[in-house]
Each structure stands twice: as C-alpha cells, then as structure tokens.
Amino acid sequence: MSASVTQSWDELTEGLWRQNPTFVMVLGMCPTLAVTVSGVNALAMGIATTLVLIFSCLLVSLMRNIVPGEVRIATYIVIIATFVTVVDYLIQAISLELYDALGAFIQLIVVNCIILGRAEAHASKTPPIPAMLNAVGMGAGFTLGLLSLGIVREILGAGKLFGITLFGESFQPWVVMVLPPGGFFVLGGWLLIFAWWARRKEAGGAQS
Amino acid sequence: MSGNEFQIFINVLLANNFVLAMFLGLCPFLGVSGRLDTAFPMGLATTFVMVVASLCAYGLNVLLTAMHLEFLRLISYIVIIASAVQLVEMVLKKYSPGLFRALGIYLPLITTNCAVLGVALFQTSREYSLTQSLTFSLGGGMGFTLALVLMASVRERLKLSQVPGLVQGTALSLMLGGILSLSFMGFAGLGG
C-alpha cells in the first residue's frame, strides 16, 4: 500500500518540480510568454491548460488500447481540440473580459506541446488514475511557471500585483517588462537563477 | 484596397512579427535556430504550410459559417494543417532527402506550430477577405523566416565566442530573443 502511495505521489510531483514543463523541459513557450502580462491572466491560462490536460490525458489513457498506432497523433489532436473548444466556450461564459484578454491564446492551447507531449509520452502508456495524477501535477507545474513569470512582469512593468497597486504614486513602471521583450528577459532570468542554483547544489554535493 | 493589403503585409512582417511580437511559433524558433542552413528551409517550409493552411481555412470557414457549425472550426483547422504538413513532408522526402533528414522531428512538429494555427485563427477573427488572408499568411511566414534566420546567424557567431557556462543553452537563446524583440519594437507603427 505504501509503495503505491509513494508511486502516486511521484506521479503527482513529477510535473511540479523535477520535470517542470516551463523551467526544465521548456515546453509550451508561446502561451508562457504571450499571456503572462499580469498575474490574473497567467493564472487563468494555467487553469485552462490544466483542465484540458487532465481531461485529454484521461480520455487518451482510457482509449490507449483501442487506438491503432498509425493514427494515434491525429486522434490525440482531435481529442485535445474538443476539450479546448469546451474550455473556450466555458471561459467565454464565465468572464468575457478575461476571454478578450487571453484572445486567440485559449484556442491555441490545442498546439501547446505540453499536452500532446504528455498524451504521447505518458497517458498513452498508463492506466487512467496515474495518468490523471500526472496531468494534475504537470498542469500545476505549468501554472506555477506562468505565475512566476506573470507576477514578476506585473510587479516590474505595472507596479501591481493581481491588479492591486503595490507602490505609491512615485513608482515609475518599467514598461518594457509588460511588452514582448520583457517576456523573453524574465524567463531567461528565471532559467539563469535555476541554472545557478543547480550548479551551487552540485558544487556543494561534490564537497561533502 | 491595395494599400490595405500592403499594410497588412508590412505589419505582420515587421511591426507585429509572429515570433518576436506575438510569441507564436517559439518552439522551432528556439529549437531549429542553431544553424543557418536548417533555419532557412525550415522557415520556407513553414511559410508554405501557412499559405496552404490559410487558403484552406478561408474556404472552410465560409462553409462552416454557412452551415452554422462554428464550434467545429478549431478541430477542422487542425486537421487541415496536419494534412498540409503531411503534403510538405512527402514532397521534401521525394525531392530533397538530405534536407528531410536534417529537419528531422521538427518537420512533423510544424503541425503543432502555433504560428500556423495562429494565422488561421487570426484571419478568421479579423474577418479578412481572401486576398487579405493570403497576404497575411505570406507576410507572417516571411516574418517567421526572417526571425529564424536572424536568430540562427547570431547563434552561429556566438558558437565561436566565449560565453560563461552558466548562461549557455536556453537562457542565452531567450536573452537573444529578447534583444531581437527589442530591436523589432523599433518597427512599431509601420503599416498601422
């Protein structure tokens, strides 16, 4: 029993840290950089992607013994596109404002490499429950990545956090951070920090 | 009207470059841009797929709107793009096997290139006419090629220079992308 619990825990945390889709695998870059202008957008995008990821992985995993190998990619894409359409209409119904802010990037979840990558590399080979756990972890990891970009960019570029003004009147926003180049710079910065951290850990391990 | 098409073309080529301003198609931008001689053909192949996909998507949208099946738009676009990629793959395999091998996994991955689907989605949501759609996709594809070639040239140079070990890899590519994107912002306002 404890072995299976550990295994489930492993499935869940894989995407959160060890195989984090944003920082370790560097997948799904387009939405990561495009919508992370503010914390709210980043969170919404993360949740939408996670929903699609969970349901697609579940269905792919359930159908893994039925789908012939030659047409599997096409099948996955159609499954993903179906769920994206559902989420697209869902967001439109919940908040039109958010829908306008995210724009075409909700529909572009279809071509997010994380989802197809997970369906192909993991869900097509595992039973439904672990596949779903893994999808939840991956989605959470992706949301975390988006948030860490969105928050930094919103604070630096607009002086706000989730729409609440943090600094006084005299704050001079660093506008370039909410413009396209800022996305590249902030993600590059995060990757640098992680690389530096990994190297320090390695050096520490070698000494002891 | 002709001025309008020209505006769309310049706008999507430079001011609203797909890769550097709208963040579409970043995976090949970071993945294939290591060498100039694969970056250029990759850009051309993507441009071709874009134009074909845009043409098909336009026809399909007319059909779907007439039949009130708009919710099928996303699914049918994806299927069309996948078939167009398959076509390019077969043509390349026949006429240029060397290039086919060099592009490797990135060729089928054009299917999941958001720039291609982006073209189809944007031309639908902006309600472009047929000629406008074609100019839009051609300009977008050429802009993508331009960004890829620029990035590849810089990265080829960087291979010969000394870079701190920490920065190497994706972080360096992202910083480069940021600087390129910054310089492309100078085009803002061109083409309205």
Interface residues (C-beta under 8 A of the other chain):
Chain A: V26 L27 M29 C30 P31 L33 A34 A74 I77 V78 A81 T82 V84 T85 D88 Y89 A104 Q107 L108 V110 V111 N112 C113 L116 V176 L179 P180 P181 G182 G183 F184 F185 L187 G188 L191 L192 A195 W196 R199
Chain B: L20 A21 M22 F23 L24 G25 L26 C27 L30 F71 L74 I75 I78 V79 A82 L109 T111 T112 N113 C114 L117 G118 L121 F122 S125 L166 V167 G169 T170 A171 L172 L174 M175 G177 G178 I179 S181 L182 M185
